[in-house]
Amino acid sequence: MSRASIFDQLHRRQSIADAPEPASSVRSDYDTETLRLIDGVALTPAGFVGRGSVPDADTPALSETLYGSDGYRLLVHAVGDVMPLSEPRLSRLEVKAARLHELVETILIEALMLLEGIPEESAFDVVLELPLRSADAASFILERVRDAIKETQFGEWLSDIRHQSPLGDPHAATAVGTGGGMDYVLWISADSLLTQEGVTSLARRGLLAQSSRGAGLYPGEAVAALLMERLLPERDNPEEGWLLARGLAETHGARAGRRDHDKRQALQGVLERLWPEADAASAPSGLVVDSMGLKGRAVELGGAIIERWPELDAIDDGVAVDGFCGWPGDALVPLMLVLAIAPLALEESAVVLGIGSETETLAWAVSGTTGHS
């Protein structure tokens, strides 16, 4: 569907002559441990990801401008179809700001269409996460997003919109401040490593895939949007969607210096804490992991999954982000959550794992709920 036709749909929504009162009011006492995921979309080098729509993995292509330290052109994953914008000021403020603006604007209307999934006339907040050092560039993009939302029929229900640097945690990203927030929040995150700075950051950490180095990550980019509900303490039966409890974060010695057996045992322990023994008979329906291309990760993950859930196949039932669309930088966590819920039925659940770091393992459980007691 074209951007213009989606705009038409939004404008055709029933308008209200007088400014209506929001269906929800600002609150500060939300449950800080659990969020309800309602829906999500993402734009990746592999294509558009949405409910019931997960494209085939993308094949990296040689960059025309980016080179590794060995002098060879790098294989990269790039989003192929973005809205071209002419904002030379952004590029002057920060190198990748213009690209992030294009990614956000390209998915914005699809992100707003997610709001069809909440009650009409419900107020909502927007959190825009972009890894920008330039406050002017961030403010510029934020105002463009605010103006675009105001052009649609959803604009009158926009409560608060803010930019923040990526936090890597959905609960922290969508937490309300002292001023409170609305029940519903639209979280939009974008990043691109298709710059020399992005390549250098991967190379400095020893993660960059180059011709002279086998295992590694290919620079990529992505933009993801998740519609979520902040749950109230008195609500004991959330509506249909997927409940996302706070994740687990375990620090440990460098993976490169540990035996395969020890790594598998440690990861299995994380899975046992994430998915208690009482629930072990009901294995998750899906798995999303950040990286399988780094050295030793496939063995570590495969061994732990076989021990915990023999019926779950890490390849057939899972998606590895690095192989699917390249490394998306700070857009990683929201993208993983979109990939987790996209193929799920409401009664199904998934596990989201971060094993790309040498010294940290991250894990989230996405638990389906049909909204019935």
MOGI-V194413 format. One record per residue. N is the residue number from 1. RES is the residue in one letter. PHI is phi in whole degrees, -180 to 180 (999 if undefined). Layout:
N;RES;PHI, N;RES;PHI
This chain:
1;M;999, 2;S;-76, 3;R;-60, 4;A;-62, 5;S;-68, 6;I;-68, 7;F;-58, 8;D;-59, 9;Q;-61, 10;L;-65, 11;H;-72, 12;R;-81, 13;R;-60, 14;Q;-57, 15;S;-92, 16;I;-121, 17;A;-63, 18;D;-96, 19;A;-62, 20;P;-81, 21;E;-80, 22;P;-59, 23;A;-74, 24;S;-133, 25;S;-119, 26;V;-64, 27;R;-137, 28;S;-122, 29;D;-105, 30;Y;-69, 31;D;-64, 32;T;-88, 33;E;-99, 34;T;-139, 35;L;-119, 36;R;-106, 37;L;-82, 38;I;-97, 39;D;-170, 40;G;-161, 41;V;-139, 42;A;-151, 43;L;-117, 44;T;-131, 45;P;-59, 46;A;-80, 47;G;128, 48;F;-83, 49;V;-115, 50;G;-156, 51;R;-57, 52;G;75, 53;S;-135, 54;V;-126, 55;P;-72, 56;D;-68, 57;A;-61, 58;D;-82, 59;T;-102, 60;P;-67, 61;A;-126, 62;L;-68, 63;S;-74, 64;E;-83, 65;T;-126, 66;L;-106, 67;Y;-128, 68;G;-84, 69;S;-67, 70;D;-85, 71;G;89, 72;Y;-93, 73;R;-63, 74;L;-91, 75;L;-81, 76;V;-137, 77;H;-114, 78;A;-122, 79;V;-69, 80;G;-85, 81;D;-128, 82;V;-119, 83;M;-75, 84;P;-70, 85;L;-126, 86;S;-106, 87;E;-133, 88;P;-60, 89;R;-61, 90;L;-63, 91;S;-64, 92;R;-71, 93;L;-74, 94;E;-160, 95;V;-55, 96;K;-94, 97;A;-61, 98;A;-64, 99;R;-66, 100;L;-63, 101;H;-62, 102;E;-62, 103;L;-62, 104;V;-64, 105;E;-64, 106;T;-65, 107;I;-99, 108;L;-59, 109;I;-68, 110;E;-61, 111;A;-65, 112;L;-68, 113;M;-63, 114;L;-60, 115;L;-66, 116;E;-63, 117;G;-86, 118;I;-117, 119;P;-56, 120;E;-59, 121;E;63, 122;S;-96, 123;A;-73, 124;F;-148, 125;D;-106, 126;V;-126, 127;V;-114, 128;L;-107, 129;E;-106, 130;L;-137, 131;P;-81, 132;L;-118, 133;R;-86, 134;S;-82, 135;A;-64, 136;D;-66, 137;A;-65, 138;A;-62, 139;S;-65, 140;F;-61, 141;I;-67, 142;L;-60, 143;E;-67, 144;R;-65, 145;V;-67, 146;R;-59, 147;D;-63, 148;A;-65, 149;I;-66, 150;K;-63, 151;E;-71, 152;T;-97, 153;Q;-69, 154;F;-77, 155;G;-58, 156;E;-71, 157;W;-104, 158;L;-71, 159;S;-94, 160;D;-125, 161;I;-136, 162;R;-143, 163;H;-105, 164;Q;-148, 165;S;-70, 166;P;-58, 167;L;-108, 168;G;75, 169;D;-144, 170;P;-62, 171;H;-71, 172;A;-69, 173;A;-64, 174;T;-104, 175;A;-65, 176;V;-86, 177;G;-87, 178;T;-65, 179;G;-82, 180;G;83, 181;G;-166, 182;M;-95, 183;D;-62, 184;Y;-107, 185;V;-140, 186;L;-105, 187;W;-104, 188;I;-118, 189;S;-136, 190;A;-144, 191;D;-158, 192;S;-144, 193;L;-102, 194;L;-86, 195;T;-135, 196;Q;-62, 197;E;-64, 198;G;-65, 199;V;-64, 200;T;-63, 201;S;-64, 202;L;-68, 203;A;-65, 204;R;-63, 205;R;-89, 206;G;72, 207;L;-110, 208;L;-76, 209;A;-79, 210;Q;-133, 211;S;-59, 212;S;-89, 213;R;-139, 214;G;-64, 215;A;-70, 216;G;163, 217;L;-111, 218;Y;-93, 219;P;-58, 220;G;-143, 221;E;-160, 222;A;-170, 223;V;-137, 224;A;-133, 225;A;-134, 226;L;-126, 227;L;-96, 228;M;-134, 229;E;-115, 230;R;-80, 231;L;-85, 232;L;-86, 233;P;-61, 234;E;-86, 235;R;-90, 236;D;-102, 237;N;-138, 238;P;-60, 239;E;-71, 240;E;-62, 241;G;153, 242;W;-136, 243;L;-85, 244;L;-121, 245;A;-79, 246;R;-57, 247;G;-81, 248;L;-100, 249;A;-133, 250;E;-120, 251;T;-94, 252;H;-161, 253;G;-64, 254;A;-58, 255;R;-58, 256;A;-63, 257;G;-102, 258;R;-114, 259;R;-70, 260;D;-57, 261;H;-60, 262;D;-66, 263;K;-65, 264;R;-64, 265;Q;-64, 266;A;-65, 267;L;-68, 268;Q;-61, 269;G;-63, 270;V;-62, 271;L;-64, 272;E;-67, 273;R;-73, 274;L;-70, 275;W;-126, 276;P;-55, 277;E;-56, 278;A;-62, 279;D;-101, 280;A;-64, 281;A;-66, 282;S;-105, 283;A;-71, 284;P;-62, 285;S;-82, 286;G;-146, 287;L;-144, 288;V;-125, 289;V;-128, 290;D;-72, 291;S;-145, 292;M;-120, 293;G;-85, 294;L;-75, 295;K;-57, 296;G;83, 297;R;-69, 298;A;-64, 299;V;-66, 300;E;-61, 301;L;-68, 302;G;-59, 303;G;-65, 304;A;-68, 305;I;-67, 306;I;-61, 307;E;-69, 308;R;-83, 309;W;-135, 310;P;-57, 311;E;-80, 312;L;-96, 313;D;-97, 314;A;-62, 315;I;-91, 316;D;-71, 317;D;-102, 318;G;-129, 319;V;-130, 320;A;-103, 321;V;-59, 322;D;-63, 323;G;-82, 324;F;-78, 325;C;-151, 326;G;82, 327;W;-85, 328;P;-93, 329;G;63, 330;D;-77, 331;A;-87, 332;L;-59, 333;V;-64, 334;P;-61, 335;L;-64, 336;M;-61, 337;L;-68, 338;V;-63, 339;L;-64, 340;A;-69, 341;I;-88, 342;A;-55, 343;P;-92, 344;L;-85, 345;A;-80, 346;L;-64, 347;E;-88, 348;E;-98, 349;S;-135, 350;A;-149, 351;V;-115, 352;V;-119, 353;L;-126, 354;G;-117, 355;I;-123, 356;G;-72, 357;S;-73, 358;E;-70, 359;T;-119, 360;E;-146, 361;T;-122, 362;L;-116, 363;A;-153, 364;W;-132, 365;A;-109, 366;V;-109, 367;S;-109, 368;G;-68, 369;T;-140, 370;T;-88, 371;G;82, 372;H;-102, 373;S;-81
